[in-house]
Structures are given as C-alpha cells and as structure tokens.
Amino acid sequence: MKLEQGQVWKVGDAFLRIVKWQRLSIEYKHITNWETREGEVHKVSKKEFCRLIRPGKLYLGEAEEVSESEDVTGNE
C-alpha cells in the first residue's frame, strides 16, 4: 500500500489525515473527533509517520470500513 495525500488512518481513537505528501516528509492532521474534523497539523518525516500508523488501519469511509496497514513504505 502506498501513502497518498488525502488518506485517513485510524489509530486507536484518533484519525490521521495526510494533508501534504512530499518525498521525504508528510504533513498530517491529528483529528480526535471525526464529526467536527477539528485537529492539529503536524509535520514529520515519512519514516516517523509510518511508525505512527503501524498499529492503525486505513479508514475508507463512514461505514467504518478499514483495511490492514501492510507495507506502507511504498515497497512493492
């Protein structure tokens, strides 16, 4: 699985939405309440972001559809 701008990852009770995807860094919004979608924007390296989402799942929509996070480094 590749990281893409706009993806939402659910990690525990929080959501992490990729705001800006760059080659070496990622800006993401840390959202604690999905209904209000308010949160803080953070900038980290891609490696740090992958460590953050490792225990999480890709959030696909309102129906709580999630998939396993496998190989998010982009290696195929």
C-alpha distances in whole Angstrom, upper triangle without the diagonal:
4,7,9,13,14,11,13,12,15,17,20,22,21,18,16,16,14,18,17,15,16,16,17,17,16,18,18,20,21,22,24,26,23,26,28,25,27,25,25,23,22,21,19,18,14,15,17,14,12,15,15,12,12,15,13,11,10,13,13,17,21,21,19,16,13,10,10,7,6,6,5,8,6,8,8
4,6,10,12,10,13,12,16,17,21,23,21,18,15,14,12,15,14,11,13,12,14,14,13,16,15,18,20,21,24,25,23,26,27,24,25,24,23,21,20,18,17,15,12,13,15,13,11,14,15,13,13,16,15,13,11,14,14,18,21,22,20,18,15,13,13,10,9,8,5,7,5,8,9
4,7,9,7,10,10,14,15,19,21,18,15,12,11,8,11,11,8,10,11,12,11,10,12,12,15,16,18,21,22,20,23,24,20,22,20,20,17,16,15,14,13,9,11,13,10,9,13,13,11,12,15,13,12,10,13,14,17,20,21,19,18,15,14,13,10,11,10,6,7,7,11,13
4,6,6,9,11,15,17,21,21,19,15,12,10,7,9,9,7,9,11,13,12,10,11,11,14,16,18,21,22,20,22,23,19,21,19,19,16,16,15,15,14,11,14,15,12,12,16,15,13,15,18,16,14,11,13,13,16,19,21,19,18,16,15,16,13,14,13,10,11,10,14,15
4,6,9,11,15,17,21,21,18,14,11,8,5,6,6,5,9,12,13,12,9,9,9,11,14,16,19,20,18,20,20,17,18,17,17,14,14,13,14,14,12,16,16,13,14,17,16,15,17,20,17,16,13,13,14,16,19,21,20,19,17,17,18,16,17,17,13,14,14,17,19
4,6,10,13,16,19,19,16,12,10,6,5,6,8,9,12,15,17,15,11,11,9,10,13,13,17,17,14,17,17,13,15,15,15,13,14,15,16,17,15,18,18,14,15,18,16,14,18,19,16,14,11,11,11,12,15,18,17,16,15,16,17,16,18,18,15,16,16,20,21
4,7,10,13,16,16,14,10,8,6,6,8,10,10,14,16,17,15,12,12,10,11,12,13,16,16,14,17,17,14,16,15,16,14,15,15,16,16,14,16,16,12,13,16,14,11,14,16,12,11,7,8,8,10,14,16,14,13,12,12,14,12,14,15,12,14,14,18,19
4,7,10,13,13,10,6,6,4,7,9,12,13,16,18,19,16,13,12,9,9,10,10,12,13,11,14,15,11,14,13,14,13,14,15,16,17,15,17,16,12,13,15,13,10,13,14,10,9,6,5,7,9,11,14,12,11,10,11,13,12,15,16,13,16,16,20,21
4,6,10,11,8,6,5,6,8,12,14,14,17,19,19,17,13,13,10,10,10,10,12,13,12,15,16,13,15,14,15,14,14,16,15,16,14,15,14,11,11,12,10,7,10,10,6,6,4,5,9,11,13,14,11,11,9,10,10,9,12,14,11,14,16,19,20
4,6,7,6,5,6,9,12,15,17,18,21,22,22,19,16,16,12,12,10,9,10,11,10,14,15,13,15,14,15,16,16,18,17,19,17,18,16,13,13,13,10,8,10,9,5,5,6,6,10,11,12,13,10,11,8,10,11,10,14,16,14,17,19,22,23
4,6,5,6,7,11,13,16,19,19,21,23,22,19,16,16,13,13,10,10,10,13,12,16,17,15,16,14,15,16,15,17,16,18,16,16,14,12,12,11,8,6,8,6,4,7,9,9,13,15,16,16,13,14,11,12,12,11,14,16,14,17,19,22,24
4,6,8,10,14,17,20,22,22,25,26,25,23,20,19,16,15,12,11,10,12,13,16,18,16,17,15,17,18,18,20,19,21,20,19,17,15,15,14,11,10,11,8,7,9,12,12,15,16,16,17,13,15,13,14,14,13,17,19,18,21,23,25,27
4,7,10,13,17,19,22,23,26,28,27,24,21,20,16,14,11,9,7,9,10,13,14,13,14,13,15,17,18,20,20,22,22,22,19,17,17,17,13,12,14,12,10,11,13,12,15,15,15,16,12,15,14,16,16,16,20,22,20,23,25,28,29
4,7,10,13,15,18,20,23,25,24,21,17,16,12,10,7,6,5,7,8,12,13,11,11,10,12,13,14,17,17,19,19,19,17,14,15,15,11,11,13,12,10,11,12,11,14,14,14,16,13,15,14,16,16,16,19,21,19,21,23,26,28
4,6,10,12,15,16,20,22,21,18,15,13,10,8,6,5,6,8,7,11,12,9,11,9,11,12,13,15,16,18,17,18,16,13,14,15,11,10,13,12,9,10,10,8,12,12,13,15,12,14,12,14,15,14,18,19,16,19,21,24,26
4,7,9,12,13,16,18,18,15,11,10,6,6,5,6,9,11,10,14,14,10,11,9,10,9,10,12,12,14,13,15,13,10,11,12,9,8,12,12,10,10,10,9,12,13,15,17,15,15,13,15,15,13,17,17,14,16,18,21,23
4,6,9,11,14,17,17,14,10,9,5,5,7,8,11,12,11,14,14,10,11,10,10,9,10,12,13,15,14,16,15,11,13,15,12,11,14,15,12,12,10,9,11,12,14,17,15,16,14,15,16,14,17,18,14,16,18,21,23
4,6,7,10,13,13,11,7,6,4,7,9,11,14,16,14,17,17,13,14,12,12,9,10,10,11,12,11,14,13,10,12,14,12,11,15,16,14,14,11,12,13,15,17,20,18,18,16,17,17,15,17,17,13,14,15,19,21
4,7,10,14,14,11,8,5,5,7,10,12,16,17,15,18,17,13,13,12,11,8,9,10,12,13,13,16,15,12,15,17,15,15,18,20,17,17,15,15,16,17,19,22,21,21,19,20,21,19,21,20,16,17,18,22,24
4,7,10,11,8,6,5,7,10,13,15,19,20,19,21,20,17,17,15,14,10,10,9,11,12,11,15,15,12,15,17,16,16,19,21,19,19,17,17,18,20,22,25,24,23,22,22,22,19,21,20,16,16,16,20,22
4,7,8,7,5,7,9,12,15,17,21,23,21,24,23,19,20,18,16,13,12,10,10,10,9,12,13,11,12,16,15,15,17,20,18,18,16,17,18,20,23,26,24,23,21,21,21,18,19,17,13,13,13,16,19
4,6,5,6,8,11,15,18,20,24,26,25,27,26,23,23,21,19,15,13,11,10,9,8,12,13,12,14,17,17,17,19,22,21,21,19,21,22,24,27,29,28,26,24,23,23,20,20,18,14,13,13,16,19
4,6,8,11,14,18,20,23,27,29,27,30,30,26,26,24,22,18,16,13,12,9,8,11,13,12,13,16,17,17,19,23,22,22,20,22,23,26,29,31,29,28,25,24,23,20,19,17,14,11,11,14,17
4,7,11,13,17,19,22,26,28,27,30,30,26,26,23,20,17,14,11,9,6,6,8,10,11,12,14,15,16,18,21,21,22,21,23,25,27,30,32,30,29,26,25,23,20,20,17,14,11,12,15,18
4,7,10,13,16,19,22,25,24,27,26,22,22,19,17,13,10,7,6,4,5,8,9,8,11,13,13,14,17,20,19,20,19,21,23,25,28,30,28,27,24,23,23,19,20,17,14,12,14,17,20
4,6,10,12,16,19,21,20,23,22,19,18,16,14,10,8,6,6,6,6,9,9,7,10,12,12,12,15,18,17,17,16,18,20,22,24,26,24,24,21,21,20,17,18,17,13,12,14,17,20
4,7,10,13,16,19,18,21,19,16,15,13,10,7,6,4,6,9,9,12,11,9,12,14,13,13,17,19,17,18,17,17,19,21,23,26,24,24,22,22,22,19,21,20,16,16,17,21,23
4,6,9,13,15,14,17,16,13,12,10,8,6,5,6,8,11,11,13,11,9,12,13,11,11,15,17,15,15,14,14,17,18,20,22,20,21,19,19,20,17,19,19,15,16,18,21,24
4,6,10,12,11,14,13,9,9,6,5,4,6,9,11,14,14,16,14,11,14,16,13,13,17,17,15,16,15,14,16,17,18,21,19,20,19,20,21,18,21,21,18,19,21,24,27
4,7,9,10,13,12,9,8,5,5,6,7,11,12,15,15,17,14,12,14,15,11,12,15,15,13,15,14,14,17,17,18,20,18,19,18,19,20,18,21,22,18,20,22,25,28
4,6,6,9,9,6,6,5,7,9,11,14,16,19,19,20,18,15,17,17,14,14,17,16,14,15,14,13,15,15,15,18,16,18,17,19,20,19,22,23,20,22,24,28,30
4,6,9,9,8,7,7,9,12,14,17,18,21,21,22,19,17,19,19,15,15,18,16,14,15,16,14,17,16,15,18,15,18,17,20,21,20,24,25,22,25,27,30,32
4,6,6,6,7,8,12,14,17,20,22,24,24,25,23,20,22,22,18,18,21,19,16,17,17,14,16,15,13,16,14,17,17,20,22,22,25,27,24,27,29,32,34
4,6,5,8,9,13,15,17,20,22,24,23,25,23,20,21,22,18,17,20,19,15,15,14,11,13,11,10,13,12,14,15,18,20,20,24,25,23,26,27,30,31
4,6,8,11,15,17,20,23,25,28,27,29,26,23,25,26,22,21,24,22,19,18,17,14,15,12,10,13,13,16,17,21,23,23,27,29,26,29,30,33,35
4,5,9,13,15,18,21,24,27,26,28,26,23,25,26,22,21,25,24,21,20,19,16,18,15,14,17,17,19,20,23,25,25,29,30,27,30,31,34,36
4,6,10,12,15,18,20,23,23,25,23,20,22,23,19,18,22,21,18,18,17,14,15,14,13,17,16,18,18,21,23,22,26,27,24,26,27,31,32
4,7,10,13,17,19,22,23,25,22,20,22,23,19,19,23,22,20,20,19,17,19,17,17,20,19,21,21,24,25,24,28,29,25,27,29,32,34
4,7,10,13,16,19,20,22,19,16,19,20,16,17,20,20,18,19,18,17,19,18,18,22,20,22,21,23,24,23,26,27,23,25,27,30,32
4,6,10,13,16,18,20,17,15,18,18,15,16,20,20,18,20,19,18,21,21,21,24,22,24,23,25,25,23,26,26,23,24,26,29,32
4,7,10,14,15,17,15,13,16,17,14,16,19,20,18,20,19,18,21,21,22,25,23,24,23,24,24,22,24,24,21,21,23,26,29
4,7,10,12,14,11,10,14,14,12,14,17,19,18,19,19,19,22,23,24,27,25,25,23,24,24,21,23,22,19,19,21,24,27
4,7,9,12,10,9,13,14,12,14,17,19,19,20,19,20,23,24,26,29,26,27,24,24,24,21,22,21,18,17,19,22,25
4,6,8,6,6,10,11,10,12,15,17,17,19,19,20,23,25,27,29,27,26,24,23,22,19,20,18,15,14,17,20,23
4,5,5,6,9,10,11,13,14,17,18,19,19,21,24,26,28,30,28,27,24,23,22,18,19,16,14,12,14,17,20
4,5,5,6,9,10,11,12,16,16,17,16,19,21,24,26,28,26,24,21,20,19,15,15,13,10,8,11,13,17
4,5,5,6,9,10,11,14,15,17,17,20,22,25,28,29,26,25,22,20,18,15,14,12,10,8,11,13,17
4,5,5,6,9,10,13,14,16,17,19,22,25,27,28,25,25,22,21,19,15,16,14,12,11,14,16,20
4,5,5,6,9,11,11,13,13,16,18,21,23,25,22,21,18,18,16,13,14,13,10,10,13,15,19
4,5,5,6,10,10,12,12,15,18,21,23,24,21,20,17,15,13,10,10,9,7,7,10,13,16
4,6,5,8,10,12,14,17,20,23,25,26,22,22,18,17,14,11,12,11,10,10,14,15,18
4,6,7,8,11,12,15,18,20,22,23,20,20,17,16,14,11,13,13,11,12,16,18,20
4,6,5,7,9,11,15,17,19,20,17,16,13,12,11,8,10,11,9,11,14,16,18
4,5,8,10,13,16,19,21,22,18,17,14,12,9,7,8,9,8,10,14,15,17
4,7,10,13,16,19,20,20,16,16,13,12,9,8,10,12,12,14,17,18,20
4,7,9,13,15,16,17,13,13,9,9,8,7,10,12,11,14,17,18,20
4,6,9,12,14,14,10,9,6,6,5,5,9,12,11,14,16,18,19
4,6,9,12,13,10,8,5,5,7,6,10,12,10,14,15,17,18
4,6,8,9,7,6,5,7,10,10,14,16,14,17,18,21,21
4,7,8,7,5,6,8,11,12,15,17,15,19,19,22,22
4,5,6,6,8,11,14,16,19,21,19,22,22,25,25
4,5,7,10,14,17,18,22,24,22,26,26,29,29
4,5,9,12,16,18,21,24,23,26,26,29,29
4,6,10,13,15,18,21,20,24,24,27,27
4,7,10,13,16,19,18,22,22,24,24
4,7,9,12,15,15,18,19,21,21
4,6,9,12,12,16,16,18,17
4,6,10,10,14,15,16,16
4,7,7,10,12,13,14
4,6,9,10,10,11
4,5,7,7,8
4,5,8,10
4,6,9
4,6
4
